[in-house]
Structures are given as structure tokens and as C-alpha cells.
Amino acid sequence: MTLYYSLVFCLLVFEMAVFMGLIVPLPFVVKRKLFTFISESPIVAKLQYGLKITFIFILILFIDSVNRVYRVQLELAAFGKEGGPIGAAALGADRMEVQARKFYSQRNMYLCGFTLFLSLILNRTYSMILEVLRLEEKVKLIEGDKKAGGKDSVRLAQAGDAGEIGRLKQELEAKDRDIENLKKQCEGLTREYHRLGDEVSGTKSDTPKKDM
């Protein structure tokens, strides 16, 4: 197995572990805090962005593997027509080599296909669990549970994609820093303007008036 297909296999195992972690039964409070952390963590936001790019490359590998399987099927069909029976001795070695390439192409196709399919399942599972948590929170509020509500529930209700809030917070902090820098620059320019104004005023006042 080549390096990139080994990486695809590692990603598939990682997706399986994440899926098992999502479906593990946990107390409501623990699950709410966990999903709140996922929705606000900037690390998760960066990881999600990197995975989106990775899945694009996996999709390209999947299309390539499907194309390879199709070409190998055509080669096998050509062997069947030229060599007569499938078990012809003259074409046995060549046919086994084509069969081996067919096996590897199918393996790569299934590997990439299952990785892409599981990514869709994870996305849908996360959305469904998030919606269930929102509904459970509403039920607890209706029943008058004092522990329901609070900051975690508000954050959970606003959570969209994993890490979206964390990414937005980072952008907001960057905007705040830019505003502070602009304020400092504006204050410096204002002080310099007043200083130059004072110098000009002092120069005019020191200039003697001419006699009429």
C-alpha cells in the first residue's frame, strides 16, 4: 500500500474512532459540555478546515481508483476474447497480473469510498446529536429544571459546524486588535497635529508686527 493510501486508511480508522466516541452514551451535562467545547474550539475549526481539503484529495483518489477498476475490467474482457477459456495456460501469468491489479484497484476504491461515506455519516450524526441536545434542553426548561439553561445551553443553541464559533471568536479578536492599533495611530497623529499647531502659533506670535 502506497503512502497516501496508508494515510487514507489512518483517516478511516480515525473516523471510526470519532464515530464510536459520538455514539457512546454519556450523561447529558457531560455531553453538553463536550459539544460546547467542540463548537467553540479554534483547534477543532482548523482541523475541520484541513479535513475538508483532505477529503477533496481523497475524492480525486476515489475517481482515479474507479477509473483503474474500469480499465482492468476491459483488460480482463480482452483476455477472455483472445485466449479462449478463462484458464488458458498461455495467458495464465498475464491474467494473474491483471487480476492482482484488479484486486488493488478495488481495494483502493473501497478504501476511499468508505472514507468519504463515513465522513458524511459523521457530519450527519453530529448534527443529529446536536439537535437532540437542543431538544432535551428545551424539555428540561419546560419541566422547570433549574440546572437547564445557562451559558452552555446558549452556546449549544448557537453552535453550527464544529469549531465555527471558535473561528468567529478569533476573527473578532483580530478585528479588535486592528481597532486598537488604529486608535493608537489616531491618538499619535492627533498629538502630532496639536504639537505642530502649537509650534506654528508660537512662530506667528514671535514674529514682530511691521509699522504702518
C-alpha positions in Angstrom: 0.0 0.0 0.0 1.4 3.4 -1.0 1.9 6.2 1.4 -1.2 8.2 0.5 -3.4 5.2 0.7 -1.9 4.4 4.1 -2.8 7.9 5.2 -6.3 7.4 3.9 -6.5 4.2 5.9 -5.4 6.1 9.1 -8.0 8.7 8.4 -10.6 5.9 8.1 -9.6 4.5 11.5 -9.7 8.0 13.0 -13.2 8.5 11.6 -14.3 5.2 13.1 -12.9 6.2 16.5 -14.7 9.6 16.3 -18.0 7.8 15.3 -17.7 5.4 18.3 -17.0 8.4 20.5 -20.1 10.2 19.3 -22.4 7.3 19.9 -21.1 6.4 23.3 -23.9 7.1 25.9 -22.8 9.9 28.2 -24.7 12.0 30.8 -26.5 15.0 29.4 -24.3 17.5 31.3 -21.1 15.9 30.1 -22.3 15.6 26.5 -23.4 19.2 26.5 -20.1 20.5 27.7 -18.3 18.3 25.2 -20.3 19.6 22.3 -19.9 23.1 23.5 -16.1 22.7 23.6 -16.2 21.2 20.0 -18.3 24.1 18.7 -16.0 26.8 20.3 -12.5 25.3 20.0 -10.4 27.1 17.4 -8.2 23.9 17.1 -11.3 21.9 16.0 -12.1 24.7 13.5 -8.6 24.4 12.0 -8.8 20.6 12.0 -12.1 20.7 10.2 -10.8 23.1 7.6 -7.8 20.8 7.0 -10.1 17.7 6.7 -12.2 19.4 4.1 -9.1 19.9 1.9 -8.0 16.3 2.6 -11.4 14.9 1.6 -11.1 16.7 -1.8 -7.8 14.8 -2.4 -9.5 11.6 -1.3 -12.3 12.2 -3.8 -9.7 12.6 -6.5 -8.1 9.3 -5.5 -11.6 7.6 -5.5 -12.3 8.8 -9.0 -8.8 7.6 -10.1 -9.4 4.1 -8.5 -12.8 3.8 -10.2 -11.1 4.6 -13.5 -8.4 2.0 -12.8 -11.0 -0.7 -12.0 -12.9 0.0 -15.2 -9.7 -0.3 -17.3 -8.7 -3.5 -15.6 -12.2 -4.9 -16.3 -11.7 -4.1 -20.0 -8.3 -5.9 -20.0 -9.9 -9.0 -18.4 -12.6 -8.9 -21.1 -9.9 -8.7 -23.8 -8.1 -11.7 -22.3 -11.3 -13.7 -22.3 -11.9 -13.0 -26.0 -8.3 -13.6 -27.2 -7.3 -16.5 -25.1 -10.5 -18.6 -25.3 -11.3 -20.2 -22.0 -10.5 -18.3 -18.8 -8.0 -20.9 -17.6 -5.8 -20.9 -20.8 -2.2 -21.7 -19.9 -0.6 -19.3 -22.4 -2.2 -16.3 -20.8 -2.2 -17.5 -17.2 0.7 -15.4 -16.0 -0.6 -12.2 -17.7 -4.1 -12.8 -16.5 -2.9 -13.3 -12.9 -1.0 -10.0 -13.1 -4.2 -8.2 -14.3 -6.2 -9.9 -11.5 -3.7 -8.6 -9.0 -4.1 -5.1 -10.3 -7.8 -5.5 -10.2 -7.7 -6.5 -6.6 -5.5 -3.5 -5.6 -7.7 -1.1 -7.6 -10.8 -2.4 -6.0 -9.2 -2.2 -2.6 -8.3 1.4 -3.1 -11.7 2.2 -4.5 -13.4 0.7 -1.4 -11.0 2.4 1.0 -11.5 5.9 -0.5 -15.3 5.3 -0.9 -15.8 4.2 2.7 -13.7 7.1 4.0 -15.8 9.6 2.1 -19.1 7.9 3.0 -18.1 7.8 6.7 -17.3 11.5 6.6 -20.9 12.2 5.5 -22.2 9.9 8.3 -20.1 11.7 10.9 -21.4 15.1 9.7 -25.0 14.0 9.9 -24.5 12.2 13.2 -23.0 15.3 14.8 -25.9 17.4 13.5 -28.5 14.9 14.8 -26.9 14.7 18.3 -26.7 18.5 18.4 -30.3 18.7 17.6 -31.2 16.1 20.2 -29.3 18.1 22.8 -31.2 21.2 21.9 -34.5 19.4 22.2 -33.5 17.9 25.6 -32.5 21.3 26.8 -35.9 22.7 25.8 -37.7 19.9 27.5 -35.7 20.5 30.8 -36.6 24.2 30.6 -40.3 23.4 30.1 -40.2 21.0 33.0 -38.6 23.6 35.2 -35.2 22.1 35.7 -33.0 24.7 37.4 -29.9 23.2 36.0 -31.1 23.7 32.5 -30.2 26.8 30.6 -27.1 28.8 31.3 -24.1 29.7 29.1 -23.5 26.2 27.8 -27.1 25.8 26.5 -26.9 29.2 24.8 -23.7 28.3 23.2 -25.1 25.0 22.2 -28.1 26.6 20.6 -25.9 28.8 18.6 -23.5 26.1 17.5 -23.4 25.3 13.8 -20.5 23.5 12.3 -17.8 22.2 14.7 -15.4 25.0 15.6 -17.4 27.7 13.9 -17.8 29.8 17.0 -14.1 29.4 17.8 -13.2 30.6 14.3 -15.5 33.6 14.6 -14.1 34.5 18.0 -10.6 34.5 16.6 -11.7 36.8 13.7 -13.4 39.1 16.3 -10.3 39.3 18.4 -8.2 40.1 15.3 -10.7 42.9 14.4 -10.4 44.2 18.0 -6.7 44.3 17.8 -6.8 46.2 14.5 -9.2 48.7 16.0 -6.9 49.2 19.0 -3.9 49.8 16.7 -5.9 52.3 14.6 -6.9 54.1 17.8 -3.3 54.3 18.9 -2.3 55.6 15.5 -5.1 58.1 15.5 -4.0 59.4 19.0 -0.4 59.7 17.9 -1.5 61.7 14.8 -3.7 63.9 16.9 -0.9 64.7 19.3 1.5 65.4 16.4 -1.1 67.7 14.8 -1.6 69.7 18.1 2.2 69.9 18.5 2.7 71.3 15.0 -0.3 73.7 15.6 1.3 75.0 18.8 4.6 75.4 17.0 3.0 77.3 14.2 1.1 79.5 16.6 4.2 80.3 18.6 6.1 81.2 15.5 3.4 83.6 14.4 3.2 85.2 17.8 7.0 85.8 17.9 7.1 87.5 14.5 7.2 91.4 15.1 4.5 93.4 13.5 5.5 95.9 10.8 4.9 99.6 11.4 2.2 101.0 9.2 
